[in-house]
Amino acid sequence: MVAFPQIRLRRLRRTEAIRALVCENHIDINDLVYPLFIIEGEGIEEEIASMPGIFKFSVDRLTSEIEEVARLNIPAVLIFGIPQEKDETASEAYNPEGVVQQAVRLIKDTAPELIVITDVCLCEYMSHGHCGVVVNRQADNDRTLPLLARTAVSHVEAGADMVAPSDMMDGRVQVIRRALDEKGCQQIPILSYATKYASAFYGPFREAAESAPQFGDRRSYQMDPPNVREALREVEQDIAEGADIVMVKPALAYLDVIRQVRNTFNYPLAAYNVSGEYTMIKAAAQKGWLDEKQAVMEIMTAIKRAGADIIITYHAKQVAKWIASN
């Protein structure tokens, strides 16, 4: 094998142009999905204290945000709803006039080409904050499934292009797929939160979505962080049930899981760069402890390099601006 001095790997790092020519992984605007929090009410545009730069919008204040997302050529948004009224059957989740349903209609009127993905979960709508119907202080898997299916159908009837079940109940992809097909919505894809870990990095999201559990935790249905083989079983199961895209969540602490899923399954793969990961960068940048642009783009590259095709991130607007300015 030829070695130094004939081989000098630094030759291909000498200039920006050469580095770009041989770059192995590129972050593209088309990789990005931007999460949005929609809150019931009027005249609300409220910054989330633990997520600087991210806001909760009422539907009547949403238009300018959607116009900006479309102007930046971000292809998709992921919608989370925050209702005023919560109960033990999550009735506002599948209300045809619920906050998500209203938001979907407005978004499709404002930017018809924007892909609208809706998060299908019940935690924001349940009085107890858990992701399903609770019996004896435990989430009841099978009683939850019909409500998830009903919610997904209501989102699609409002105009959603894709639904994303995030509850981690067993069998929910199958039940949602069947419900959509029965309504003649065979063309609607399911983006499954196939591998969603019980993570400490969801804290700011739970503040934003007002969805922290009132008792206990979600470890009985979200995945245990040490497990990787189990993650592959979750993905395999969701694909078998009809998922079109699978997701790993969170992203940064689970890059190895993203790589394992990529190596094992030939399916579109999303990764969710979650609220706590966003907040860490924002806080450090505000302190002047790191360069925000450099750190964010390094993280985006790491997620892409690990194998993700789609990156759901609160940094999406800023990343799109950086990419466009290069």
Residue frames as qw, qx, qy, qz and C-alpha x, y, z in Angstrom:
[[0.000, 0.888, 0.461, 0.000, 0.00, 0.00, 0.00],
 [0.366, 0.519, -0.035, 0.772, 1.27, 3.44, -0.96],
 [0.470, -0.704, -0.415, 0.334, 1.84, 5.59, 2.12],
 [0.077, -0.987, 0.061, 0.127, 3.11, 9.01, 3.16],
 [0.039, 0.488, 0.083, -0.868, 4.64, 11.08, 1.59],
 [0.003, -0.129, -0.729, -0.672, 2.99, 9.98, -1.65],
 [0.282, -0.634, -0.681, -0.233, -0.43, 9.88, 0.05],
 [0.108, -0.043, -0.347, 0.931, -1.34, 13.20, 1.66],
 [0.031, -0.613, -0.789, -0.037, -5.02, 13.26, 2.65],
 [0.112, -0.669, -0.248, 0.692, -4.78, 16.94, 3.51],
 [0.152, -0.025, 0.524, 0.838, -4.56, 17.76, -0.22],
 [0.154, -0.489, -0.721, -0.466, -8.33, 17.43, -0.42],
 [0.324, -0.752, -0.500, 0.281, -8.87, 19.77, 2.53],
 [0.471, -0.046, 0.026, 0.881, -6.75, 22.64, 1.27],
 [0.121, -0.052, -0.112, -0.985, -9.46, 25.05, 0.08],
 [0.501, 0.236, 0.486, -0.676, -13.19, 25.55, 0.61],
 [0.658, 0.420, -0.296, -0.551, -13.85, 24.69, -3.03],
 [0.407, 0.282, -0.868, -0.038, -11.93, 21.41, -2.86],
 [0.166, 0.014, 0.837, -0.522, -13.60, 20.47, 0.42],
 [0.606, 0.322, 0.223, -0.693, -17.01, 21.10, -1.17],
 [0.566, 0.409, -0.585, -0.412, -16.08, 19.02, -4.20],
 [0.439, 0.132, -0.885, 0.083, -15.34, 15.91, -2.12],
 [0.405, -0.203, 0.487, -0.746, -17.96, 16.47, 0.60],
 [0.128, -0.057, -0.986, -0.085, -19.66, 13.17, 1.45],
 [0.091, -0.607, -0.773, 0.160, -22.83, 14.47, 3.13],
 [0.028, 0.245, 0.151, 0.957, -24.79, 17.59, 2.24],
 [0.095, 0.500, 0.669, -0.542, -27.57, 19.28, 4.21],
 [0.005, 0.285, 0.554, 0.782, -30.30, 20.40, 1.85],
 [0.372, -0.059, 0.214, -0.901, -33.38, 22.50, 2.58],
 [0.725, -0.031, -0.450, -0.520, -35.45, 19.58, 1.29],
 [0.479, 0.012, -0.827, 0.293, -34.21, 17.50, 4.25],
 [0.011, 0.061, -0.517, 0.854, -36.00, 19.73, 6.76],
 [0.347, -0.615, -0.649, -0.283, -39.32, 19.59, 8.60],
 [0.026, 0.323, -0.324, 0.889, -40.27, 22.50, 10.88],
 [0.262, -0.466, -0.821, 0.201, -42.39, 21.77, 13.99],
 [0.154, -0.401, -0.062, -0.901, -45.14, 24.24, 14.89],
 [0.099, -0.320, -0.805, 0.490, -47.15, 24.66, 18.10],
 [0.231, -0.394, -0.393, -0.798, -50.74, 25.80, 17.55],
 [0.058, -0.206, -0.742, 0.635, -52.72, 26.91, 20.58],
 [0.057, -0.674, -0.695, -0.245, -56.45, 27.41, 20.81],
 [0.199, -0.715, -0.287, 0.605, -57.54, 31.00, 21.26],
 [0.417, 0.829, 0.240, 0.284, -57.10, 34.31, 19.47],
 [0.080, 0.948, -0.181, 0.250, -54.32, 36.85, 19.10],
 [0.759, -0.567, 0.298, 0.117, -51.65, 34.56, 20.58],
 [0.715, 0.567, -0.300, 0.279, -48.04, 34.67, 19.44],
 [0.597, -0.756, 0.231, -0.141, -46.16, 33.64, 22.56],
 [0.432, 0.577, -0.676, 0.155, -42.46, 32.81, 22.71],
 [0.907, -0.307, -0.288, 0.001, -41.72, 29.61, 24.62],
 [0.336, -0.887, 0.307, -0.073, -39.46, 30.52, 27.53],
 [0.698, -0.408, 0.561, 0.178, -37.33, 27.38, 27.33],
 [0.669, 0.292, 0.539, 0.421, -37.11, 27.46, 23.52],
 [0.030, -0.669, 0.061, 0.740, -35.86, 30.90, 22.44],
 [0.132, 0.327, -0.573, -0.740, -37.06, 31.81, 18.97],
 [0.183, -0.237, -0.912, -0.282, -39.91, 29.26, 18.96],
 [0.331, -0.054, 0.186, -0.923, -43.50, 30.44, 19.44],
 [0.204, 0.409, 0.879, -0.133, -46.97, 29.16, 20.15],
 [0.151, 0.009, -0.321, -0.935, -49.42, 30.58, 17.62],
 [0.515, 0.412, 0.589, -0.467, -53.19, 30.79, 17.63],
 [0.571, 0.396, 0.638, 0.331, -54.65, 29.99, 14.23],
 [0.234, 0.938, 0.253, 0.023, -55.44, 33.64, 13.49],
 [0.159, -0.896, 0.356, 0.212, -51.74, 34.55, 13.97],
 [0.786, -0.141, 0.551, 0.240, -50.34, 31.65, 11.96],
 [0.676, 0.709, 0.197, 0.035, -50.47, 33.01, 8.40],
 [0.165, 0.915, -0.367, 0.012, -47.28, 35.09, 8.47],
 [0.512, -0.495, 0.701, 0.034, -45.31, 32.18, 9.95],
 [0.781, 0.275, 0.556, 0.070, -46.52, 29.83, 7.20],
 [0.502, 0.865, 0.003, 0.019, -45.72, 32.41, 4.54],
 [0.112, -0.823, 0.556, 0.031, -42.17, 32.65, 5.90],
 [0.676, -0.194, 0.709, 0.052, -41.74, 28.87, 5.96],
 [0.733, 0.549, 0.395, 0.065, -42.94, 28.68, 2.36],
 [0.276, 0.942, -0.192, -0.011, -40.70, 31.58, 1.32],
 [0.304, -0.675, 0.672, 0.042, -37.70, 29.75, 2.78],
 [0.668, 0.321, -0.590, -0.319, -38.62, 26.68, 0.68],
 [0.256, -0.204, 0.879, -0.346, -38.88, 24.42, 3.73],
 [0.344, -0.052, -0.770, -0.535, -40.97, 21.58, 2.31],
 [0.573, -0.414, -0.690, -0.154, -42.93, 20.44, 5.37],
 [0.254, -0.476, 0.416, -0.732, -44.27, 21.38, 8.79],
 [0.438, -0.213, -0.864, 0.131, -45.19, 19.11, 11.71],
 [0.342, -0.533, -0.069, -0.771, -48.21, 20.35, 13.66],
 [0.315, -0.212, -0.810, 0.446, -48.81, 20.02, 17.41],
 [0.292, -0.625, -0.342, -0.638, -52.06, 21.25, 18.91],
 [0.180, -0.066, -0.664, 0.723, -52.72, 22.73, 22.35],
 [0.269, -0.599, -0.604, -0.451, -56.45, 22.84, 23.21],
 [0.249, -0.493, 0.275, -0.787, -58.14, 24.90, 25.89],
 [0.797, -0.267, 0.230, -0.490, -60.20, 21.97, 27.16],
 [0.277, 0.333, -0.901, 0.012, -58.76, 18.57, 28.13],
 [0.811, -0.234, 0.165, -0.510, -60.59, 15.45, 29.29],
 [0.551, -0.352, 0.756, -0.030, -60.05, 11.73, 29.84],
 [0.755, 0.360, 0.542, 0.084, -61.03, 10.74, 26.30],
 [0.324, -0.288, 0.400, 0.808, -59.01, 13.40, 24.43],
 [0.431, 0.659, 0.612, -0.071, -62.18, 14.53, 22.68],
 [0.168, 0.894, -0.087, -0.406, -60.60, 17.71, 21.30],
 [0.361, -0.385, 0.713, 0.461, -58.00, 15.61, 19.43],
 [0.217, 0.221, 0.848, 0.430, -60.61, 14.39, 16.94],
 [0.209, 0.728, 0.415, -0.504, -62.97, 17.36, 17.04],
 [0.565, 0.538, 0.428, 0.456, -63.50, 18.46, 13.40],
 [0.067, 0.924, 0.052, 0.374, -63.22, 22.05, 14.63],
 [0.758, -0.540, -0.031, 0.364, -60.24, 21.35, 16.89],
 [0.130, -0.880, 0.245, 0.385, -57.15, 23.51, 16.89],
 [0.414, -0.269, 0.724, 0.482, -55.09, 21.19, 14.65],
 [0.428, 0.516, 0.713, 0.203, -57.93, 20.74, 12.19],
 [0.145, 0.956, 0.178, -0.182, -58.39, 24.52, 11.93],
 [0.264, -0.733, 0.446, 0.441, -54.64, 25.02, 11.51],
 [0.511, 0.031, 0.758, 0.405, -54.39, 22.41, 8.76],
 [0.378, 0.748, 0.535, 0.110, -57.13, 24.11, 6.75],
 [0.005, -0.965, 0.058, 0.257, -55.50, 27.52, 7.12],
 [0.407, -0.522, 0.598, 0.452, -52.06, 26.20, 6.14],
 [0.499, 0.250, 0.743, 0.369, -53.39, 24.48, 3.01],
 [0.257, 0.896, 0.362, 0.011, -55.22, 27.68, 2.04],
 [0.162, -0.921, 0.214, 0.283, -52.10, 29.79, 2.66],
 [0.037, 0.621, -0.734, -0.273, -49.43, 27.54, 1.13],
 [0.915, 0.132, 0.035, -0.379, -51.06, 24.65, -0.75],
 [0.746, 0.444, -0.488, 0.092, -47.74, 23.06, -1.76],
 [0.125, -0.547, 0.685, -0.465, -46.44, 22.91, 1.82],
 [0.602, -0.111, -0.790, -0.040, -46.55, 19.36, 3.18],
 [0.471, -0.513, 0.282, -0.660, -48.63, 19.33, 6.36],
 [0.552, -0.015, -0.818, 0.161, -47.78, 16.50, 8.75],
 [0.533, -0.609, 0.064, -0.583, -49.83, 16.18, 11.91],
 [0.072, 0.267, -0.871, 0.406, -48.63, 14.64, 15.15],
 [0.719, -0.314, -0.417, -0.459, -51.13, 11.98, 16.20],
 [0.371, -0.022, -0.768, 0.521, -50.98, 11.61, 19.96],
 [0.400, -0.701, -0.516, -0.285, -53.37, 12.25, 22.81],
 [0.539, -0.270, -0.452, 0.658, -51.11, 13.63, 25.55],
 [0.059, 0.101, -0.017, 0.993, -51.89, 17.30, 24.82],
 [0.470, -0.300, -0.377, -0.740, -55.61, 16.53, 24.93],
 [0.664, -0.343, -0.661, 0.070, -55.79, 14.29, 28.00],
 [0.401, -0.849, 0.021, -0.343, -56.48, 15.82, 31.41],
 [0.826, -0.512, 0.184, 0.148, -53.80, 13.55, 32.91],
 [0.079, 0.843, -0.468, -0.253, -51.15, 14.20, 30.22],
 [0.559, -0.199, 0.783, 0.189, -50.56, 10.59, 29.24],
 [0.153, 0.312, -0.625, -0.699, -50.53, 9.42, 25.62],
 [0.368, -0.170, -0.833, -0.375, -53.54, 7.14, 25.95],
 [0.666, -0.515, -0.222, -0.492, -56.63, 6.20, 27.89],
 [0.078, 0.400, -0.764, 0.501, -55.65, 5.56, 31.52],
 [0.817, -0.360, -0.315, -0.322, -57.04, 2.68, 33.56],
 [0.839, -0.503, -0.085, 0.189, -55.73, 2.09, 37.09],
 [0.224, -0.886, 0.279, 0.296, -53.08, 4.77, 36.51],
 [0.490, -0.213, 0.692, 0.485, -51.67, 2.93, 33.49],
 [0.391, 0.430, -0.350, -0.735, -52.05, 3.72, 29.81],
 [0.724, 0.189, 0.642, -0.167, -54.42, 1.16, 28.32],
 [0.195, -0.256, 0.677, 0.662, -52.96, 0.26, 24.94],
 [0.127, 0.306, 0.862, 0.382, -56.00, -1.27, 23.22],
 [0.041, 0.797, 0.550, -0.248, -58.56, 1.26, 24.46],
 [0.126, -0.681, 0.152, 0.705, -56.35, 4.01, 23.05],
 [0.350, -0.015, 0.714, 0.606, -56.10, 2.68, 19.50],
 [0.216, 0.681, 0.663, 0.226, -59.59, 3.67, 18.27],
 [0.097, -0.925, -0.158, 0.331, -59.06, 7.24, 19.51],
 [0.337, -0.492, 0.476, 0.647, -55.75, 7.49, 17.67],
 [0.317, 0.274, 0.764, 0.490, -57.35, 6.24, 14.47],
 [0.078, 0.845, 0.528, -0.015, -60.23, 8.68, 14.86],
 [0.220, -0.823, 0.090, 0.516, -57.75, 11.54, 15.39],
 [0.360, -0.227, 0.628, 0.651, -55.70, 10.61, 12.31],
 [0.249, 0.532, 0.733, 0.342, -58.82, 10.45, 10.13],
 [0.027, -0.916, -0.341, 0.208, -59.98, 13.85, 11.38],
 [0.289, -0.647, 0.315, 0.631, -56.61, 15.40, 10.49],
 [0.304, 0.034, 0.738, 0.602, -56.71, 13.96, 6.99],
 [0.145, 0.719, 0.667, 0.131, -60.30, 15.08, 6.47],
 [0.118, -0.902, -0.101, 0.403, -59.12, 18.60, 7.37],
 [0.539, 0.828, -0.154, -0.006, -56.45, 18.38, 4.65],
 [0.476, -0.665, 0.556, 0.147, -53.33, 16.88, 6.26],
 [0.608, 0.572, -0.505, -0.221, -50.91, 15.33, 3.77],
 [0.600, 0.181, -0.743, 0.235, -49.37, 12.88, 6.25],
 [0.667, -0.666, 0.011, -0.334, -50.02, 11.65, 9.79],
 [0.411, 0.460, -0.675, 0.405, -47.36, 10.88, 12.37],
 [0.782, -0.543, -0.241, -0.189, -48.41, 8.70, 15.32],
 [0.254, 0.598, -0.553, 0.522, -46.12, 9.39, 18.27],
 [0.686, -0.520, 0.117, -0.496, -47.89, 7.64, 21.15],
 [0.150, 0.419, -0.887, 0.125, -45.89, 4.36, 21.14],
 [0.759, -0.015, 0.458, -0.462, -48.97, 2.19, 21.62],
 [0.292, -0.130, 0.899, 0.299, -48.55, -1.25, 20.07],
 [0.320, 0.443, 0.822, 0.160, -50.60, -1.74, 16.91],
 [0.160, 0.727, 0.259, -0.616, -51.43, 1.89, 16.29],
 [0.059, 0.404, -0.561, -0.720, -49.95, 2.01, 12.78],
 [0.020, 0.188, 0.942, 0.276, -52.11, -0.92, 11.68],
 [0.068, 0.652, 0.684, -0.320, -55.26, 0.58, 13.17],
 [0.088, 0.692, -0.041, -0.715, -54.59, 4.00, 11.64],
 [0.005, 0.235, -0.744, -0.626, -53.78, 2.49, 8.24],
 [0.054, 0.380, 0.917, 0.110, -56.99, 0.49, 8.26],
 [0.076, 0.728, 0.478, -0.486, -59.08, 3.52, 9.30],
 [0.067, 0.587, -0.297, -0.750, -57.57, 5.72, 6.59],
 [0.009, -0.050, 0.864, 0.500, -58.07, 3.06, 3.92],
 [0.081, 0.521, 0.843, -0.106, -61.69, 2.57, 4.93],
 [0.106, 0.791, 0.245, -0.551, -62.22, 6.32, 4.43],
 [0.678, 0.678, 0.215, 0.186, -60.71, 6.14, 0.93],
 [0.060, -0.950, 0.305, 0.026, -57.43, 7.75, 2.04],
 [0.958, -0.023, 0.132, 0.255, -55.09, 5.05, 0.79],
 [0.563, 0.651, -0.068, 0.504, -52.82, 7.75, -0.64],
 [0.285, -0.879, 0.208, -0.319, -52.03, 9.29, 2.77],
 [0.640, 0.281, -0.624, 0.348, -48.62, 8.19, 4.13],
 [0.704, -0.702, -0.096, -0.043, -47.90, 7.35, 7.77],
 [0.348, 0.602, -0.525, 0.490, -44.71, 8.68, 9.31],
 [0.804, -0.488, -0.338, -0.037, -44.33, 6.51, 12.38],
 [0.193, -0.749, 0.535, -0.340, -42.47, 7.53, 15.51],
 [0.883, 0.043, -0.462, -0.071, -41.25, 3.95, 15.40],
 [0.713, -0.107, -0.442, 0.533, -38.43, 4.36, 17.90],
 [0.159, -0.778, 0.033, -0.607, -39.31, 6.98, 20.50],
 [0.558, -0.005, -0.656, 0.508, -37.22, 6.80, 23.64],
 [0.459, -0.822, -0.334, 0.028, -38.23, 7.88, 27.15],
 [0.585, 0.316, -0.105, 0.739, -35.83, 10.81, 27.07],
 [0.324, -0.623, -0.312, 0.640, -34.88, 13.69, 29.34],
 [0.226, -0.096, 0.324, 0.914, -34.56, 15.84, 26.23],
 [0.062, -0.572, -0.684, -0.449, -38.32, 16.35, 25.88],
 [0.252, -0.502, -0.525, 0.640, -38.59, 18.76, 28.81],
 [0.052, 0.292, -0.070, -0.952, -38.96, 22.03, 26.86],
 [0.271, -0.173, -0.719, -0.616, -41.49, 20.42, 24.51],
 [0.315, -0.489, -0.805, 0.119, -43.67, 19.37, 27.41],
 [0.098, -0.484, -0.294, 0.818, -43.68, 22.95, 28.65],
 [0.135, 0.171, -0.400, -0.890, -44.55, 24.21, 25.18],
 [0.402, -0.181, -0.747, -0.498, -47.28, 21.64, 24.53],
 [0.492, -0.325, 0.365, -0.720, -48.57, 21.72, 28.13],
 [0.864, 0.055, -0.395, -0.308, -48.43, 17.92, 28.11],
 [0.099, 0.405, -0.824, 0.382, -46.40, 16.82, 31.13],
 [0.554, -0.307, -0.765, -0.113, -47.97, 13.76, 32.82],
 [0.439, -0.664, 0.092, -0.598, -49.91, 14.60, 35.98],
 [0.745, -0.466, 0.450, -0.162, -48.68, 11.38, 37.62],
 [0.886, 0.004, 0.415, 0.209, -46.11, 8.71, 36.87],
 [0.045, -0.605, 0.506, 0.613, -44.11, 8.85, 33.66],
 [0.759, 0.475, -0.132, -0.425, -44.12, 7.43, 30.14],
 [0.039, -0.538, 0.836, 0.100, -41.49, 4.75, 30.55],
 [0.601, 0.089, 0.770, -0.197, -44.06, 1.95, 30.37],
 [0.697, 0.602, 0.385, -0.053, -44.72, 2.76, 26.71],
 [0.349, 0.879, -0.323, -0.039, -41.79, 4.82, 25.43],
 [0.890, 0.226, -0.340, 0.203, -38.56, 2.94, 24.77],
 [0.701, -0.658, 0.084, 0.261, -35.83, 2.33, 27.35],
 [0.208, 0.910, -0.324, -0.155, -32.72, 4.33, 26.33],
 [0.388, -0.523, 0.736, 0.185, -30.19, 1.44, 26.68],
 [0.702, 0.198, 0.684, 0.001, -31.99, -0.73, 24.10],
 [0.171, 0.495, -0.505, -0.686, -31.04, -0.92, 20.44],
 [0.001, -0.051, -0.960, -0.275, -32.16, -4.39, 19.35],
 [0.164, 0.566, 0.723, -0.361, -35.62, -3.55, 20.66],
 [0.195, 0.628, -0.074, -0.749, -35.59, -0.42, 18.49],
 [0.137, 0.243, -0.780, -0.561, -35.09, -2.56, 15.41],
 [0.037, 0.335, 0.941, -0.036, -38.04, -4.72, 16.43],
 [0.177, 0.651, 0.402, -0.620, -40.20, -1.60, 16.82],
 [0.208, 0.520, -0.399, -0.726, -39.25, -0.41, 13.35],
 [0.060, 0.036, -0.942, -0.328, -39.82, -3.84, 11.83],
 [0.114, 0.474, 0.827, -0.280, -43.26, -4.04, 13.43],
 [0.226, 0.671, 0.183, -0.682, -44.34, -0.61, 12.25],
 [0.175, 0.377, -0.645, -0.641, -43.20, -1.35, 8.70],
 [0.011, -0.160, -0.980, -0.120, -45.17, -4.60, 8.79],
 [0.125, 0.596, 0.667, -0.429, -48.25, -2.65, 9.93],
 [0.394, 0.750, 0.458, 0.270, -48.01, -0.18, 7.05],
 [0.239, -0.828, 0.052, 0.505, -45.67, 2.67, 8.02],
 [0.662, 0.713, 0.093, 0.212, -44.29, 4.52, 4.98],
 [0.291, 0.676, -0.401, 0.545, -41.58, 6.45, 6.85],
 [0.756, -0.479, -0.393, 0.212, -40.02, 5.55, 10.20],
 [0.000, -0.862, 0.202, -0.464, -38.48, 7.84, 12.79],
 [0.669, -0.176, -0.498, 0.522, -35.88, 7.76, 15.53],
 [0.173, -0.785, 0.002, -0.595, -36.44, 10.25, 18.37],
 [0.010, 0.924, -0.135, -0.359, -34.41, 11.92, 19.86],
 [0.743, 0.639, -0.164, 0.109, -31.58, 12.30, 17.36],
 [0.162, 0.802, -0.513, 0.260, -28.32, 13.40, 19.01],
 [0.454, -0.465, 0.706, -0.281, -28.10, 10.87, 21.83],
 [0.799, 0.145, 0.564, -0.149, -29.30, 8.13, 19.44],
 [0.368, 0.689, -0.462, -0.419, -27.12, 8.56, 16.35],
 [0.111, -0.273, 0.952, 0.083, -26.06, 4.93, 16.72],
 [0.488, 0.357, 0.741, -0.294, -29.72, 3.88, 16.58],
 [0.493, 0.725, -0.052, -0.479, -30.26, 5.95, 13.42],
 [0.183, 0.568, -0.752, -0.280, -27.28, 4.16, 11.85],
 [0.287, -0.026, 0.952, -0.101, -28.54, 0.74, 12.92],
 [0.549, 0.546, 0.494, -0.395, -31.99, 1.43, 11.46],
 [0.407, 0.736, -0.313, -0.441, -30.46, 2.74, 8.24],
 [0.036, 0.439, -0.880, -0.176, -28.28, -0.35, 7.88],
 [0.310, 0.099, 0.924, -0.200, -31.16, -2.73, 8.57],
 [0.404, 0.629, 0.633, -0.201, -34.15, -1.27, 6.69],
 [0.264, 0.106, 0.469, 0.837, -34.42, 0.15, 3.20],
 [0.048, -0.796, -0.600, -0.068, -37.12, 2.63, 4.18],
 [0.104, 0.718, -0.034, 0.687, -37.23, 6.43, 4.36],
 [0.618, -0.367, -0.509, 0.474, -35.84, 7.43, 7.75],
 [0.087, -0.842, -0.035, -0.531, -36.58, 10.54, 9.78],
 [0.551, -0.180, -0.530, 0.619, -34.81, 11.78, 12.91],
 [0.230, -0.891, -0.291, -0.263, -36.25, 14.28, 15.37],
 [0.411, 0.231, -0.347, 0.811, -33.76, 16.84, 16.68],
 [0.362, -0.680, -0.636, -0.035, -35.85, 17.44, 19.78],
 [0.166, -0.931, -0.120, -0.303, -36.55, 20.44, 22.01],
 [0.672, -0.695, 0.135, 0.219, -33.87, 19.75, 24.62],
 [0.722, 0.053, 0.308, 0.617, -31.23, 19.40, 21.94],
 [0.226, 0.758, 0.263, 0.552, -32.36, 22.71, 20.45],
 [0.387, -0.908, -0.071, -0.141, -32.36, 24.44, 23.82],
 [0.781, -0.411, 0.130, 0.453, -28.84, 23.29, 24.74],
 [0.555, 0.289, 0.276, 0.729, -27.44, 24.92, 21.63],
 [0.025, -0.831, -0.257, -0.493, -29.47, 28.10, 22.06],
 [0.578, -0.812, -0.053, 0.060, -28.45, 28.49, 25.70],
 [0.741, -0.273, 0.201, 0.580, -24.76, 27.94, 25.01],
 [0.419, 0.481, 0.315, 0.703, -24.83, 30.31, 22.04],
 [0.197, -0.897, -0.215, -0.333, -26.53, 33.03, 24.08],
 [0.667, -0.698, 0.083, 0.247, -23.75, 32.66, 26.66],
 [0.300, 0.856, -0.410, -0.093, -21.17, 33.01, 23.91],
 [0.637, -0.432, 0.638, 0.016, -19.81, 29.56, 24.68],
 [0.539, 0.065, 0.733, 0.409, -20.07, 28.28, 21.11],
 [0.165, 0.241, -0.393, -0.872, -20.77, 29.48, 17.58],
 [0.640, 0.256, 0.506, -0.518, -24.44, 28.77, 16.92],
 [0.694, 0.555, -0.231, -0.396, -24.26, 28.39, 13.14],
 [0.310, 0.495, -0.812, -0.005, -21.23, 26.15, 13.24],
 [0.279, -0.118, 0.869, -0.391, -22.66, 23.99, 16.02],
 [0.693, 0.334, 0.348, -0.536, -26.10, 23.62, 14.44],
 [0.672, 0.557, -0.372, -0.316, -24.73, 22.73, 11.02],
 [0.119, 0.411, -0.895, 0.123, -22.37, 20.22, 12.59],
 [0.465, 0.063, 0.752, -0.462, -25.34, 18.60, 14.35],
 [0.728, 0.476, 0.054, -0.491, -27.41, 18.55, 11.14],
 [0.483, 0.561, -0.653, -0.157, -24.50, 16.92, 9.35],
 [0.135, -0.267, 0.913, -0.276, -24.07, 14.33, 12.10],
 [0.638, 0.234, 0.543, -0.493, -27.75, 13.37, 11.86],
 [0.708, 0.579, -0.191, -0.356, -27.55, 13.12, 8.08],
 [0.267, 0.552, -0.790, 0.008, -24.26, 11.20, 8.24],
 [0.391, -0.144, 0.832, -0.366, -25.81, 8.71, 10.66],
 [0.122, 0.159, 0.927, 0.318, -28.34, 7.87, 7.97],
 [0.255, 0.609, 0.559, -0.502, -31.40, 10.11, 8.30],
 [0.297, 0.419, 0.573, 0.639, -33.15, 11.22, 5.12],
 [0.202, -0.771, -0.319, -0.512, -35.44, 13.69, 6.93],
 [0.368, -0.052, -0.529, 0.763, -34.50, 15.96, 9.84],
 [0.294, -0.808, -0.435, -0.267, -37.29, 17.37, 12.01],
 [0.536, -0.132, -0.296, 0.779, -35.76, 20.34, 13.77],
 [0.110, -0.899, -0.337, 0.255, -36.65, 23.63, 15.46],
 [0.325, -0.535, 0.319, 0.711, -33.54, 25.05, 13.76],
 [0.578, 0.417, 0.627, 0.315, -35.15, 24.55, 10.33],
 [0.247, 0.947, 0.204, 0.022, -35.83, 28.20, 9.49],
 [0.242, -0.862, 0.366, 0.254, -32.34, 29.30, 10.49],
 [0.607, -0.163, 0.686, 0.366, -30.72, 26.38, 8.67],
 [0.530, 0.644, 0.511, 0.207, -32.70, 27.21, 5.53],
 [0.083, 0.993, -0.039, -0.075, -31.49, 30.83, 5.70],
 [0.428, -0.648, 0.548, 0.310, -27.87, 29.72, 6.15],
 [0.639, 0.143, 0.679, 0.331, -28.09, 27.32, 3.24],
 [0.418, 0.818, 0.377, 0.123, -29.69, 29.96, 0.99],
 [0.063, -0.974, 0.164, 0.144, -27.02, 32.51, 1.86],
 [0.644, -0.384, 0.536, 0.388, -24.09, 30.24, 0.90]]
